[in-house]
Amino acid sequence: MARDNKINLPSSGAGLTSYYGEQKSLIQFKPSLVIVFVIIIIIIEVFLHTQGLKVLGII
């Protein structure tokens, strides 16, 4: 009798997808190396923003 009132909910497997079967990239970077590159680019951007015109001889 209790089974007659049973509610069926949708299965909850959202977000649990495996992508290991896909191709791997030939170029792989460690996350720490990417962070170092980003920091270097930020330093270059700040330097060029503050001193770039003098370095390029525009001023």
PyMOL Python script that loads the backbone (N, CA, C, O; Angstrom):
from pymol import cmd

cmd.read_pdbstr("""\
ATOM      1  N   MET A   1       0.806  -1.177   0.000  1.00  0.00           N
ATOM      2  CA  MET A   1       0.000   0.000   0.000  1.00  0.00           C
ATOM      3  C   MET A   1       0.863   1.261   0.000  1.00  0.00           C
ATOM      4  O   MET A   1       0.505   2.252  -0.635  1.00  0.00           O
ATOM      5  N   ALA A   2       1.961   1.235   0.682  1.00  0.00           N
ATOM      6  CA  ALA A   2       2.844   2.395   0.718  1.00  0.00           C
ATOM      7  C   ALA A   2       3.512   2.623  -0.632  1.00  0.00           C
ATOM      8  O   ALA A   2       3.894   3.750  -0.946  1.00  0.00           O
ATOM      9  N   ARG A   3       3.659   1.581  -1.426  1.00  0.00           N
ATOM     10  CA  ARG A   3       4.311   1.718  -2.728  1.00  0.00           C
ATOM     11  C   ARG A   3       3.433   2.438  -3.747  1.00  0.00           C
ATOM     12  O   ARG A   3       3.946   2.950  -4.742  1.00  0.00           O
ATOM     13  N   ASP A   4       2.152   2.487  -3.525  1.00  0.00           N
ATOM     14  CA  ASP A   4       1.254   3.171  -4.458  1.00  0.00           C
ATOM     15  C   ASP A   4       1.479   4.681  -4.461  1.00  0.00           C
ATOM     16  O   ASP A   4       1.229   5.336  -5.473  1.00  0.00           O
ATOM     17  N   ASN A   5       1.942   5.240  -3.356  1.00  0.00           N
ATOM     18  CA  ASN A   5       2.150   6.682  -3.236  1.00  0.00           C
ATOM     19  C   ASN A   5       3.610   7.076  -3.459  1.00  0.00           C
ATOM     20  O   ASN A   5       4.003   8.190  -3.113  1.00  0.00           O
ATOM     21  N   LYS A   6       4.399   6.202  -4.016  1.00  0.00           N
ATOM     22  CA  LYS A   6       5.824   6.475  -4.208  1.00  0.00           C
ATOM     23  C   LYS A   6       6.012   7.519  -5.310  1.00  0.00           C
ATOM     24  O   LYS A   6       5.395   7.431  -6.372  1.00  0.00           O
ATOM     25  N   ILE A   7       6.864   8.500  -5.048  1.00  0.00           N
ATOM     26  CA  ILE A   7       7.148   9.565  -6.011  1.00  0.00           C
ATOM     27  C   ILE A   7       8.476   9.248  -6.690  1.00  0.00           C
ATOM     28  O   ILE A   7       9.476   9.013  -6.013  1.00  0.00           O
ATOM     29  N   ASN A   8       8.494   9.240  -7.996  1.00  0.00           N
ATOM     30  CA  ASN A   8       9.724   8.999  -8.751  1.00  0.00           C
ATOM     31  C   ASN A   8      10.387  10.330  -9.088  1.00  0.00           C
ATOM     32  O   ASN A   8       9.800  11.165  -9.775  1.00  0.00           O
ATOM     33  N   LEU A   9      11.603  10.522  -8.607  1.00  0.00           N
ATOM     34  CA  LEU A   9      12.367  11.734  -8.884  1.00  0.00           C
ATOM     35  C   LEU A   9      13.326  11.474 -10.043  1.00  0.00           C
ATOM     36  O   LEU A   9      13.726  10.333 -10.274  1.00  0.00           O
ATOM     37  N   PRO A  10      13.689  12.508 -10.759  1.00  0.00           N
ATOM     38  CA  PRO A  10      14.659  12.316 -11.842  1.00  0.00           C
ATOM     39  C   PRO A  10      16.027  11.938 -11.275  1.00  0.00           C
ATOM     40  O   PRO A  10      16.370  12.301 -10.150  1.00  0.00           O
ATOM     41  N   SER A  11      16.785  11.216 -12.062  1.00  0.00           N
ATOM     42  CA  SER A  11      18.110  10.819 -11.593  1.00  0.00           C
ATOM     43  C   SER A  11      19.004  12.043 -11.495  1.00  0.00           C
ATOM     44  O   SER A  11      18.908  12.965 -12.305  1.00  0.00           O
ATOM     45  N   SER A  12      19.866  12.042 -10.502  1.00  0.00           N
ATOM     46  CA  SER A  12      20.739  13.200 -10.285  1.00  0.00           C
ATOM     47  C   SER A  12      22.164  12.829 -10.651  1.00  0.00           C
ATOM     48  O   SER A  12      22.942  12.413  -9.792  1.00  0.00           O
ATOM     49  N   GLY A  13      22.504  12.974 -11.901  1.00  0.00           N
ATOM     50  CA  GLY A  13      23.865  12.715 -12.354  1.00  0.00           C
ATOM     51  C   GLY A  13      24.450  13.929 -13.040  1.00  0.00           C
ATOM     52  O   GLY A  13      25.410  13.810 -13.801  1.00  0.00           O
ATOM     53  N   ALA A  14      23.890  15.085 -12.785  1.00  0.00           N
ATOM     54  CA  ALA A  14      24.325  16.309 -13.457  1.00  0.00           C
ATOM     55  C   ALA A  14      25.740  16.679 -13.033  1.00  0.00           C
ATOM     56  O   ALA A  14      26.056  16.703 -11.844  1.00  0.00           O
ATOM     57  N   GLY A  15      26.573  16.962 -13.999  1.00  0.00           N
ATOM     58  CA  GLY A  15      27.932  17.390 -13.722  1.00  0.00           C
ATOM     59  C   GLY A  15      28.917  16.261 -13.535  1.00  0.00           C
ATOM     60  O   GLY A  15      30.105  16.522 -13.351  1.00  0.00           O
ATOM     61  N   LEU A  16      28.485  15.043 -13.574  1.00  0.00           N
ATOM     62  CA  LEU A  16      29.382  13.915 -13.373  1.00  0.00           C
ATOM     63  C   LEU A  16      29.706  13.274 -14.717  1.00  0.00           C
ATOM     64  O   LEU A  16      29.328  12.133 -14.983  1.00  0.00           O
ATOM     65  N   THR A  17      30.404  14.019 -15.552  1.00  0.00           N
ATOM     66  CA  THR A  17      30.743  13.544 -16.884  1.00  0.00           C
ATOM     67  C   THR A  17      32.249  13.351 -16.971  1.00  0.00           C
ATOM     68  O   THR A  17      33.012  14.213 -16.534  1.00  0.00           O
ATOM     69  N   SER A  18      32.669  12.259 -17.516  1.00  0.00           N
ATOM     70  CA  SER A  18      34.094  11.974 -17.665  1.00  0.00           C
ATOM     71  C   SER A  18      34.529  12.284 -19.088  1.00  0.00           C
ATOM     72  O   SER A  18      33.883  11.864 -20.048  1.00  0.00           O
ATOM     73  N   TYR A  19      35.621  13.017 -19.220  1.00  0.00           N
ATOM     74  CA  TYR A  19      36.139  13.392 -20.532  1.00  0.00           C
ATOM     75  C   TYR A  19      37.497  12.748 -20.805  1.00  0.00           C
ATOM     76  O   TYR A  19      38.248  13.244 -21.645  1.00  0.00           O
ATOM     77  N   TYR A  20      37.822  11.679 -20.130  1.00  0.00           N
ATOM     78  CA  TYR A  20      39.140  11.069 -20.287  1.00  0.00           C
ATOM     79  C   TYR A  20      39.317  10.403 -21.645  1.00  0.00           C
ATOM     80  O   TYR A  20      40.450  10.135 -22.046  1.00  0.00           O
ATOM     81  N   GLY A  21      38.250  10.130 -22.352  1.00  0.00           N
ATOM     82  CA  GLY A  21      38.348   9.483 -23.644  1.00  0.00           C
ATOM     83  C   GLY A  21      38.736  10.439 -24.764  1.00  0.00           C
ATOM     84  O   GLY A  21      39.017   9.997 -25.878  1.00  0.00           O
ATOM     85  N   GLU A  22      38.755  11.739 -24.489  1.00  0.00           N
ATOM     86  CA  GLU A  22      39.081  12.715 -25.516  1.00  0.00           C
ATOM     87  C   GLU A  22      40.584  12.785 -25.730  1.00  0.00           C
ATOM     88  O   GLU A  22      41.365  12.261 -24.936  1.00  0.00           O
ATOM     89  N   GLN A  23      40.974  13.441 -26.814  1.00  0.00           N
ATOM     90  CA  GLN A  23      42.388  13.558 -27.149  1.00  0.00           C
ATOM     91  C   GLN A  23      43.098  14.461 -26.157  1.00  0.00           C
ATOM     92  O   GLN A  23      42.525  15.416 -25.633  1.00  0.00           O
ATOM     93  N   LYS A  24      44.346  14.137 -25.914  1.00  0.00           N
ATOM     94  CA  LYS A  24      45.173  14.967 -25.056  1.00  0.00           C
ATOM     95  C   LYS A  24      45.958  15.940 -25.921  1.00  0.00           C
ATOM     96  O   LYS A  24      46.334  15.612 -27.046  1.00  0.00           O
ATOM     97  N   SER A  25      46.204  17.122 -25.403  1.00  0.00           N
ATOM     98  CA  SER A  25      46.957  18.134 -26.122  1.00  0.00           C
ATOM     99  C   SER A  25      48.436  17.760 -26.135  1.00  0.00           C
ATOM    100  O   SER A  25      48.942  17.145 -25.196  1.00  0.00           O
ATOM    101  N   LEU A  26      49.115  18.136 -27.206  1.00  0.00           N
ATOM    102  CA  LEU A  26      50.553  17.885 -27.280  1.00  0.00           C
ATOM    103  C   LEU A  26      51.330  18.867 -26.414  1.00  0.00           C
ATOM    104  O   LEU A  26      52.440  18.566 -25.975  1.00  0.00           O
ATOM    105  N   ILE A  27      50.755  20.034 -26.166  1.00  0.00           N
ATOM    106  CA  ILE A  27      51.400  21.044 -25.330  1.00  0.00           C
ATOM    107  C   ILE A  27      50.639  21.108 -24.013  1.00  0.00           C
ATOM    108  O   ILE A  27      49.448  21.416 -23.989  1.00  0.00           O
ATOM    109  N   GLN A  28      51.332  20.815 -22.924  1.00  0.00           N
ATOM    110  CA  GLN A  28      50.707  20.863 -21.608  1.00  0.00           C
ATOM    111  C   GLN A  28      51.576  21.696 -20.678  1.00  0.00           C
ATOM    112  O   GLN A  28      52.797  21.540 -20.648  1.00  0.00           O
ATOM    113  N   PHE A  29      50.942  22.577 -19.925  1.00  0.00           N
ATOM    114  CA  PHE A  29      51.639  23.416 -18.964  1.00  0.00           C
ATOM    115  C   PHE A  29      51.163  23.069 -17.563  1.00  0.00           C
ATOM    116  O   PHE A  29      49.999  22.728 -17.353  1.00  0.00           O
ATOM    117  N   LYS A  30      52.078  23.160 -16.610  1.00  0.00           N
ATOM    118  CA  LYS A  30      51.694  23.004 -15.213  1.00  0.00           C
ATOM    119  C   LYS A  30      50.966  24.274 -14.775  1.00  0.00           C
ATOM    120  O   LYS A  30      51.273  25.357 -15.272  1.00  0.00           O
ATOM    121  N   PRO A  31      50.024  24.161 -13.869  1.00  0.00           N
ATOM    122  CA  PRO A  31      49.300  25.354 -13.413  1.00  0.00           C
ATOM    123  C   PRO A  31      50.218  26.412 -12.805  1.00  0.00           C
ATOM    124  O   PRO A  31      49.967  27.607 -12.960  1.00  0.00           O
ATOM    125  N   SER A  32      51.267  25.993 -12.123  1.00  0.00           N
ATOM    126  CA  SER A  32      52.183  26.968 -11.528  1.00  0.00           C
ATOM    127  C   SER A  32      52.907  27.766 -12.600  1.00  0.00           C
ATOM    128  O   SER A  32      53.188  28.947 -12.398  1.00  0.00           O
ATOM    129  N   LEU A  33      53.216  27.150 -13.735  1.00  0.00           N
ATOM    130  CA  LEU A  33      53.880  27.853 -14.826  1.00  0.00           C
ATOM    131  C   LEU A  33      52.941  28.886 -15.451  1.00  0.00           C
ATOM    132  O   LEU A  33      53.381  29.971 -15.832  1.00  0.00           O
ATOM    133  N   VAL A  34      51.685  28.565 -15.555  1.00  0.00           N
ATOM    134  CA  VAL A  34      50.709  29.515 -16.091  1.00  0.00           C
ATOM    135  C   VAL A  34      50.592  30.725 -15.168  1.00  0.00           C
ATOM    136  O   VAL A  34      50.495  31.858 -15.641  1.00  0.00           O
ATOM    137  N   ILE A  35      50.600  30.496 -13.865  1.00  0.00           N
ATOM    138  CA  ILE A  35      50.527  31.596 -12.901  1.00  0.00           C
ATOM    139  C   ILE A  35      51.751  32.485 -13.021  1.00  0.00           C
ATOM    140  O   ILE A  35      51.628  33.708 -12.963  1.00  0.00           O
ATOM    141  N   VAL A  36      52.934  31.896 -13.188  1.00  0.00           N
ATOM    142  CA  VAL A  36      54.165  32.677 -13.354  1.00  0.00           C
ATOM    143  C   VAL A  36      54.084  33.516 -14.623  1.00  0.00           C
ATOM    144  O   VAL A  36      54.453  34.690 -14.600  1.00  0.00           O
ATOM    145  N   PHE A  37      53.614  32.948 -15.726  1.00  0.00           N
ATOM    146  CA  PHE A  37      53.469  33.707 -16.971  1.00  0.00           C
ATOM    147  C   PHE A  37      52.513  34.886 -16.792  1.00  0.00           C
ATOM    148  O   PHE A  37      52.776  35.983 -17.286  1.00  0.00           O
ATOM    149  N   VAL A  38      51.417  34.662 -16.095  1.00  0.00           N
ATOM    150  CA  VAL A  38      50.449  35.737 -15.870  1.00  0.00           C
ATOM    151  C   VAL A  38      51.066  36.850 -15.037  1.00  0.00           C
ATOM    152  O   VAL A  38      50.859  38.027 -15.334  1.00  0.00           O
ATOM    153  N   ILE A  39      51.816  36.502 -14.006  1.00  0.00           N
ATOM    154  CA  ILE A  39      52.469  37.510 -13.165  1.00  0.00           C
ATOM    155  C   ILE A  39      53.482  38.297 -13.979  1.00  0.00           C
ATOM    156  O   ILE A  39      53.560  39.518 -13.841  1.00  0.00           O
ATOM    157  N   ILE A  40      54.262  37.627 -14.827  1.00  0.00           N
ATOM    158  CA  ILE A  40      55.242  38.315 -15.673  1.00  0.00           C
ATOM    159  C   ILE A  40      54.538  39.275 -16.632  1.00  0.00           C
ATOM    160  O   ILE A  40      54.995  40.401 -16.824  1.00  0.00           O
ATOM    161  N   ILE A  41      53.446  38.845 -17.226  1.00  0.00           N
ATOM    162  CA  ILE A  41      52.705  39.710 -18.148  1.00  0.00           C
ATOM    163  C   ILE A  41      52.131  40.920 -17.414  1.00  0.00           C
ATOM    164  O   ILE A  41      52.131  42.026 -17.956  1.00  0.00           O
ATOM    165  N   ILE A  42      51.643  40.726 -16.191  1.00  0.00           N
ATOM    166  CA  ILE A  42      51.117  41.847 -15.407  1.00  0.00           C
ATOM    167  C   ILE A  42      52.228  42.838 -15.093  1.00  0.00           C
ATOM    168  O   ILE A  42      52.016  44.047 -15.181  1.00  0.00           O
ATOM    169  N   ILE A  43      53.408  42.346 -14.729  1.00  0.00           N
ATOM    170  CA  ILE A  43      54.536  43.232 -14.434  1.00  0.00           C
ATOM    171  C   ILE A  43      54.931  44.022 -15.677  1.00  0.00           C
ATOM    172  O   ILE A  43      55.188  45.222 -15.589  1.00  0.00           O
ATOM    173  N   ILE A  44      54.982  43.366 -16.827  1.00  0.00           N
ATOM    174  CA  ILE A  44      55.317  44.060 -18.078  1.00  0.00           C
ATOM    175  C   ILE A  44      54.258  45.113 -18.403  1.00  0.00           C
ATOM    176  O   ILE A  44      54.597  46.223 -18.814  1.00  0.00           O
ATOM    177  N   GLU A  45      52.991  44.778 -18.224  1.00  0.00           N
ATOM    178  CA  GLU A  45      51.914  45.734 -18.493  1.00  0.00           C
ATOM    179  C   GLU A  45      52.014  46.961 -17.589  1.00  0.00           C
ATOM    180  O   GLU A  45      51.867  48.090 -18.057  1.00  0.00           O
ATOM    181  N   VAL A  46      52.261  46.747 -16.305  1.00  0.00           N
ATOM    182  CA  VAL A  46      52.376  47.874 -15.375  1.00  0.00           C
ATOM    183  C   VAL A  46      53.583  48.723 -15.736  1.00  0.00           C
ATOM    184  O   VAL A  46      53.495  49.950 -15.714  1.00  0.00           O
ATOM    185  N   PHE A  47      54.706  48.101 -16.068  1.00  0.00           N
ATOM    186  CA  PHE A  47      55.908  48.849 -16.454  1.00  0.00           C
ATOM    187  C   PHE A  47      55.649  49.675 -17.706  1.00  0.00           C
ATOM    188  O   PHE A  47      55.996  50.856 -17.751  1.00  0.00           O
ATOM    189  N   LEU A  48      55.048  49.072 -18.716  1.00  0.00           N
ATOM    190  CA  LEU A  48      54.781  49.803 -19.950  1.00  0.00           C
ATOM    191  C   LEU A  48      53.754  50.914 -19.740  1.00  0.00           C
ATOM    192  O   LEU A  48      53.823  51.959 -20.387  1.00  0.00           O
ATOM    193  N   HIS A  49      52.817  50.690 -18.850  1.00  0.00           N
ATOM    194  CA  HIS A  49      51.825  51.729 -18.579  1.00  0.00           C
ATOM    195  C   HIS A  49      52.467  52.931 -17.896  1.00  0.00           C
ATOM    196  O   HIS A  49      52.095  54.070 -18.176  1.00  0.00           O
ATOM    197  N   THR A  50      53.425  52.692 -17.006  1.00  0.00           N
ATOM    198  CA  THR A  50      54.035  53.790 -16.262  1.00  0.00           C
ATOM    199  C   THR A  50      55.255  54.373 -16.965  1.00  0.00           C
ATOM    200  O   THR A  50      55.457  55.586 -16.917  1.00  0.00           O
ATOM    201  N   GLN A  51      56.072  53.555 -17.615  1.00  0.00           N
ATOM    202  CA  GLN A  51      57.328  54.028 -18.198  1.00  0.00           C
ATOM    203  C   GLN A  51      57.427  53.808 -19.705  1.00  0.00           C
ATOM    204  O   GLN A  51      58.455  54.127 -20.301  1.00  0.00           O
ATOM    205  N   GLY A  52      56.407  53.284 -20.317  1.00  0.00           N
ATOM    206  CA  GLY A  52      56.477  52.880 -21.719  1.00  0.00           C
ATOM    207  C   GLY A  52      56.771  54.005 -22.683  1.00  0.00           C
ATOM    208  O   GLY A  52      57.546  53.823 -23.623  1.00  0.00           O
ATOM    209  N   LEU A  53      56.168  55.170 -22.472  1.00  0.00           N
ATOM    210  CA  LEU A  53      56.397  56.287 -23.385  1.00  0.00           C
ATOM    211  C   LEU A  53      57.845  56.754 -23.337  1.00  0.00           C
ATOM    212  O   LEU A  53      58.411  57.118 -24.368  1.00  0.00           O
ATOM    213  N   LYS A  54      58.450  56.748 -22.152  1.00  0.00           N
ATOM    214  CA  LYS A  54      59.860  57.139 -22.028  1.00  0.00           C
ATOM    215  C   LYS A  54      60.765  56.106 -22.686  1.00  0.00           C
ATOM    216  O   LYS A  54      61.728  56.463 -23.365  1.00  0.00           O
ATOM    217  N   VAL A  55      60.460  54.833 -22.488  1.00  0.00           N
ATOM    218  CA  VAL A  55      61.283  53.758 -23.048  1.00  0.00           C
ATOM    219  C   VAL A  55      61.206  53.770 -24.570  1.00  0.00           C
ATOM    220  O   VAL A  55      62.215  53.552 -25.240  1.00  0.00           O
ATOM    221  N   LEU A  56      60.035  54.020 -25.119  1.00  0.00           N
ATOM    222  CA  LEU A  56      59.863  54.031 -26.567  1.00  0.00           C
ATOM    223  C   LEU A  56      60.320  55.341 -27.202  1.00  0.00           C
ATOM    224  O   LEU A  56      60.349  55.452 -28.428  1.00  0.00           O
ATOM    225  N   GLY A  57      60.675  56.328 -26.394  1.00  0.00           N
ATOM    226  CA  GLY A  57      61.185  57.594 -26.912  1.00  0.00           C
ATOM    227  C   GLY A  57      60.117  58.509 -27.473  1.00  0.00           C
ATOM    228  O   GLY A  57      60.425  59.390 -28.276  1.00  0.00           O
ATOM    229  N   ILE A  58      58.887  58.327 -27.075  1.00  0.00           N
ATOM    230  CA  ILE A  58      57.802  59.173 -27.570  1.00  0.00           C
ATOM    231  C   ILE A  58      57.793  60.505 -26.819  1.00  0.00           C
ATOM    232  O   ILE A  58      57.457  61.538 -27.399  1.00  0.00           O
ATOM    233  N   ILE A  59      58.155  60.490 -25.551  1.00  0.00           N
ATOM    234  CA  ILE A  59      58.187  61.736 -24.760  1.00  0.00           C
ATOM    235  C   ILE A  59      59.616  62.232 -24.683  1.00  0.00           C
ATOM    236  O   ILE A  59      59.879  63.265 -24.067  1.00  0.00           O
TER     237      ILE A  59
END
""", "prot")
cmd.dss("prot")
cmd.show_as("cartoon", "prot")
cmd.util.cbc("prot")
cmd.orient("prot")
